[in-house]
Amino acid sequence: MVRKTIERIYLSLIFLFLYLPIAVLIILSFNNSKTRVQWGGFTLKWYRSLFSDSSIMSAFWTTLFLALVSALIATLLGTVAALGIDAMKKRSQTLMIGATNIPLLNADIVTGISMMLLFVRFTRLGMNTVLIAHITFNIPYVILNVLPKLKQGSRTTYEAALDLGATPLYAFFKITWPQIRPGVLSGFLMAMTMSLDDFSVTYFTKGAGIHTLSTMIYTEMRKGVRPEMYALSTILFLLALVLLLFMNFGPSARKEKEGDSL
């Protein structure tokens, strides 16, 4: 009994440290006062001001564009790479997985500076360089999400379909794709999350006049973060929460649970 109580207190403290700052952020987005230490009453003016601020909305749409496009391309490339790694021999697989883990263990600032040095050698920094950089560091997340699903599936079923006359493309979409689809979706969501969250790589590879939310907040830290950024962060958190709930309790999640139970 005492042990269970201690475990509950410990878990409560962990979740408190995780979500209390977010709760404070949400509360501040409805605070009528610009100061963070005084409650000035409930208001929605920061949300109205947010949507009328062209600089913030420009950074917001740039962030969404980079996250969505880079996640889509990285998911495609990462899935194909995972299929290739799965077809390799054991030793080659070990080498490739080790190489895939290097960008994850490497510091973001090292990745950002190295990519900046590469880009300035051959081209000018701009939106294209930021997009390429985001695709590059997103690919390992997709690979490491898809590979376990390939390991869980059976390759003999795919080969049997080929022996029965199915084309490789038809066999892939009918047999392999249903097995790896959850991993592909998880990799896409992780890639999009990492792209939304990134600062270091974006800061070093972006050109002049290009701002994402992270770089814009960094620039504004010198004069203080505006309350509109609290409102924007609250909207992003709620969107992520809705997406997470849909992924866990939506129709596709129910179908997967029913399939597992069968």
VOROSE-802704 format. One record per residue: x, y, z of N, C-alpha, C, CB in turn. Coordinates in steps of 0.02 Angstrom, whole numbers, plus 50000, padded with zeros to 5 digits. Glycine has a CB too. Layout:
<pts>
XYZXYZXYZXYZ...
</pts>
This chain:
<pts>
500424993950000500005000050000500435006350000499535000050061500945006350043501395012050048501785012849982501875011250107501985007049954502365007249891501935010249835502605000249872501305008249830500865010849779500755018349787500195007249780500695020549850500605027649863501215031649841500475028849938501815029049856502435032349835502475032649759503045028749865502285027149726502315027049653501835032149623502135020049627501245032749653500765037749627501005044849637500085036849661501315046149695501585052849709502145054349660501835053349781502565049349648503125050249601502875051749531503575044049600502385047949507502105049049441501765055849436501615043549423501415057749490501085064249491501585069949485500665065049555502155069249520502675074449516502975074749446503225073049567503075068949415503345068849347502875072449299503465061549323502235070849302501745074049257501665081449274501075070549261501745083249337501705090249358502265094249325501745090849434502875091549327503445094949296503365095349221504095091449314503045090249191502965090149118502445095149094502775083249096501875095549130501295099149103501145105649140500705094849106501445106949197501325113249232501555119249191501665113249299502145119149158502325124849116501835126049059503015123849087501575120649030501085121448976500435124549003500945114748942500235122349062499635125149093499725132549107499465121349158500315134549130500455141649143500435145549077501135142549177500705142649024500695145848959499985147048935501075141548907499555142048943498855142648922498505148148962498475135948929498625148249027498305153349070498535160349048498485152049144499185161049034499445167649014499155169948948500205167349010498965165248905498675167248840497985170448849498615161148794497665169548907497015172648920497065178248971496515167348946497675180148989497785185449039497755192249006498455184449074497345196649033497255203349004497855207849016496635206649032498295205749061498885209749077499495206949041499005209849154499945211349020500555209048986501065206149034500865214848948501015207949098501475205249147501295198049163501485209449210501815193949177501705186949191501565185549265502295182949169501605190649307501535189549379500885192349407502125192549416500465195049364499845198149387499275196149340499905205849392498715194049370498135192149331497705198349318497715186749367497605200049255497235206049238496535204749213497605209849186496305198549221495635196849198495655192749134495235203149186495095189449120495055185049061494945189148998494475179949069495315187248944495235190848881495425186348822495675197248880495155187948765495335184448703495695189048654494705181548669495905194848678496195199748633496865197548604496295206348668497235193348641497875190948614497775186248555498285187448669497215182548555497065178248499496855182348438496495173248517496455187648450496255192148395496865195748367495735197148419497315197948412497915201448390498385196648353498285204448450498375190348372498795185348340498635184648266498725178548374497995183948250497785182848181497825189148138497085180148180497905194848170497985201048132498715203148126497575206648164499175199348156499885200948153500195197248094500245199048220500395200948043500655197847981501315194247992500735203147927501755196948035502405193848046502345187048080502855198348087501905186648130501815180248165501475175148120501395181248229500975177248083500625172648039501075170247982499995175848011501525174647959501995172547907502475167247934502385178547882502725168247995503165163248026502785156748039503455165948092502145157348058501735151548072501635147248009501045153648100501455150447953501345146747891501995143947864501015151247839502535147547873503185144847852503365138647892503735150147860503235138847957503375133148000502965127147979503245134848073502315128147967501875122647946502085119847878501155125047944502265124347832502475122047766503095117647771502615128147720503595120047808504215116147816504075109447849504725120047856503665109547902503535103347938503165098347896503135104848001502645100547860502235095947821502615093247761501605099447798502935097647722503275095347662503875091047679503495101447619504275093247728504865089247746504665082547775505295093147797504125082247814503895075947843503645071247789503345077147895503285073847739503035069647685503615066647644502575073747639504095070947625504655068547584505095063847625505085074447558505225065547689505625061247732505285054547743505775064647799504625054547749504255048247758504325043747697503515049547772504275046647638504365042747577505065039947572504205047047515505575044247580506265041947575506445037147631506735047947576506215038547691506375034247748506055027447743506155037547811505445027147716505115020647707505475016347656504385021647686505665019447600506045015847548506715013547576506145020247485507045017847615507685016047645507605010147694507995022047681507065010247733506945004847781506824998247745506335006447825506464998447689506364992447649507034989747622505874993847590507464994347601508124992347577508554989347632508474998247546508544992447690508944989847747508694982947768508914994747807508034982147768507744975647788507944970047740506984976147792508074971847677508264966747628509004965047630508074969147558509394968747669510124967547673510274961547718510474973747699510904959547715511144954347760511244957147830511804951247733511324952747879511334954847949511884959947963511414948747994512484958747938513044963247952512924970047920513704960147925512694970147859512554976447825511994980247861512364975347752511494976647885510954979847923511224983347985510414974747942511664979848021511954982748082512334989148067512424977648116512724989248013513094995147993512635000947975513564993547935512104999447936511655004647915511245007447973511185001947861511035003148018510655005448077511105009848121510374999548118511735007848128512205011948165512305018748134512875008448171512355018948067512415025348032511785029548039512575024147958511215026248041510575029848050510525033048118509985025148039510825029848168510785032448237511245038448249510945027048286511755039248207512235044648218511905051548218512775044448165511465053248169511145059848171510715060948233510725060848109510435055548261510015056248320510435057748382509605049948331511035054848384511475055948442511885062348435511945049948450511955064748374512345070748362511975076948387512495071448287512345081748412512045088048436511745091948378512555092348474511165094948389510825098648335511255104448309510165101448361511625107548354512025113248333512585111048286512315116948393512855105048298513375102348254513075100848185513695095948284512485097848185512145096448121511995102948084511495092548134511755107948120511585114348088512195117748057511265118948138512745118048095513345121448069513645117548011513865122148125513655110948015513945106947960513535107747896513985099647979512865107947903512445108947844512525115947816511715107647861512605120847860512705127747837513345128247796512735132547897513885125147820514525125347784514465121847716515065121947826514075116547714513975113047650513575117247602513615106347662513045120347626512605124247582512955130447554511975126247619513315134147598513635140347575514195138847525513915144247635514435132747524514955130847475514675130247405515295124247496514035128147400513755126747334513165131147315513535119547332512835134347363512245138247345512135143547398511625133647339511595147447390511415152547439510905149847488511135158847403510945152247549510465150147600509775153047585510695152247670509265148947593508575151147581508085145847602508485152847507507485146247576506965141447593507155134447572506305143547562507475133747513507665127147489508165123747535507955127647419508645127447560509145124447604508845122347671509725129447617508375126347697508035124347759507635118047748507575130047784507285117647692506885111747677507315105447671506485112847613507875106047635508325100347628508595098147696508895102047580508775103047738509035101547804508515097847847509265107947840507895100147845507365096847883507235089747858506715100947879507235088847793507145082147765507705077547789507125082347687508315080147789508895076047807508855073547879509535080147797508705078047926508705075647996508055072048014508825081448043507545072247971506925068647984506955061347961506345072147951507355059947910507375053147882507535047747934507885052947826508035048647978508185043348027507595041648072508755045448070507175046548090506595045148132506105040648096506255051748153506015041648031505565037447993505845030347987505445040347923506485029747972506795023147965506725019148029507535023847947506865022148085506845018548149506135017148173507215022548201505635020148142504935018448157504675012948111504505024648150504925012848049504675007948001505025001148009504775010547930505675001148024506054994948029505754989848078506764996448049505554991848139505264986948185504634983648157505104990148251504224987448120503624984548090503804979448036503184990048060504344980747999504574975947949504824969547983505124978947905505154970348041505394964548077504824960348105505864966748133504284963648125503714960048153503334956148099503234964948187503344958648038502984955247984503354949247957502854960147927503034945647913503324939647883503484940947809502834933547890504124940147792504324941147722504104935347678505084942047718503994929547709503804923647669503114924647637503784917347713502674928447670502024929747641502084933847577501574933347691502524938847579502654942947520502944938747464503124948847537503414934447480503724930147429503224925147401504334926547458502774922647444502254918047421501784921447372501854915247481501624927747384501194931447338501534932247270501014938347367502184933347271502554933847207502554927247170503274936147220502624921747208502624915147176501934913547146502814909747227501414916347175500734915047149500554919647091500224915847205501004923847070500894927947010500764935247023500334925246973500784937447086500674944547100501284948647079500514945647174501164954647056501724959147040502024961847105501474965046994502654963947105502964966647166502574972447196503674968847151502314976947153501944982747177501284980647209501814987647120500934975947178500294973547205500414969947272499944968847154500934965747274501084962047336501284966847392501644956947324501634972247374501834977147425501224980447457502294982547395500764982847416500184986547442499674981847477499844990347387499654975547458499184970947488499454967347550498974965847437500114966547554500404962647608500864966847652500784956647580501374969947622501864973647662501594980047690502484975147620501224983847649500974990347671500534989947733500594993647615500044985347737499644985047798500064983547861499104979647791500624980047852501054978447909501444984447934501524972747891501684988447887502124994047906501755000647913502674994847856501105000847896500725007147897500755010747964500005005947878500665007248021500715010848085501405013948096500555006148143501935010348076502605013148083502715019048038503115007848068502445018747977502515024447930502155030547958502225022547861501565029547985501175035148013501525037948074500465032848031501795033548117502165035948176502785039848155502355029948221503135037348104503725040848080503545047648051504075036748027502985048048015502765054447987502605059448043502145053447942502245057248094502065061748148502685063948187501565058348196503155059348198503765061148234504185066048193504175054948251504225064748127504595069348084504285076248084504625066648013503635076548080503295083048080503395086648147502545082248065503365082848202503465085848268504175088548276503335080748323504675084648253505365086948259505495093048215505845081248239505165093348157505245099148114504935105348145504935097748045504335104548175504015110248208504435112748266503315108248233504775108148300505135109848362505835112348348505165103748407506105111248289506815112548277506975120048278507015109648210507555121548306507805128348306508515128748277507805131348376508975124648303509685125248286509805124348211510085120148324509555118948182509665117648111509345123148068509385110748092508735125148087508395130448049508775137048053507685131448075509015138648112509365145048122509985145648079509555145848195510355140248071510985140448034510895139447958511455135248060510335136847937510245135347865509735139847831510035128247857509395144247868508905148647837509255154747807508375150847888508925157647758509185163747728508905169947762509035163847654509115175647739508865181947767508135182847750509285187947740507745185247800507035186447790506585180447800506935189147722506875174647813506475168647825506455167247900506775162447786505855166647926505775165447998505275159848010505535171948033505455155448055504975150648082504795152948152505265143248083504325149548184504115151648251504705151448300503545147248276505115146248295505665145548343506175151148334506005138748334506355152748273506845158048262506545164948278507105157948189505905165648267505575172048282505555173248358504865172248253505395167948395505395168648468506085170148495505115162148501506595166848465507285168148486507465175448475507775163548448507255178248418507405185248403507045189848451507205186848331506435188148470506045192548513506235192048587505315190948505506635186848605506825186048675507215192048701507245179848683507545195748657507925201648678507485207148706508335204348620506875207648679506415212848703505815210048739506185217148644505805203448749505255200248784504755197048736504895205348828504505191248756504035187648714503345190948719503995180248733503025192148662502365195248662501835190248683502205198048593501295192548714500755187948734500445184248676500215191748771500485187148616500215183648557500555176848546500305187948494501185176348566501545170048559501275164748607502295171048570501035166948666500705162348711500075159448679500525165848778499695163748646499085161548613499245156648557498695167548585499755158248518499945153748463500185147048489500495157048420500585147048542500825140748571500245136648599501335142248627499745139948627499165136448652498785133048595498695141248689498705136448539498365133548481498745127448455498285138748425499415128048450499815122448427499765116448474500545124548419499765117748539499695112348588499025108848582499795115048659498495112748574497825109748568497755105748503497285115248570498055108148449498045104348386498415097748394498365108448329498995097948427499375091748439498975086948484500055093348471498625089648533498235085448578497655082148541497965089648636497315085948498496765083148459497015077748412496405088748418497585078948380497875073948335498065067648373498485076748299498345068448432498535062748473497925058648495498925064948535497395062048515496785058548534496475054848475496275063548563496495058048416496225054748357496625048548339496215059648298497295049048346497715043348330497605037448377498455045348332497435038948440497365033548489496645031048496497595035948556496155035248479495455033348489495035033948426495155037448544495345035648369494975036348307494785029648277495375040248258494455029848219494225023648186494795018948168493845025448123495365021648144495925017348126496215013848186496465021348091496245017448243496515014248304496055008748328496605019548359495395009748322494915004448343494974998348297494185007148341495074999548232495144993848187495764989748202495154996248115496314993248219496934989648235496844985548300497524994648244496484988348349496374984648410495934978548398496064989148463495424979448354495004973748338495394968248301494404976048296495844970448257496254965648221496724961848268496644969148167497014965448317497454962248366497074957148408497784967448410496444958948426496044954448468495854948048431495424957948492495764948648364495604942748324496214938348315495334944848255
</pts>
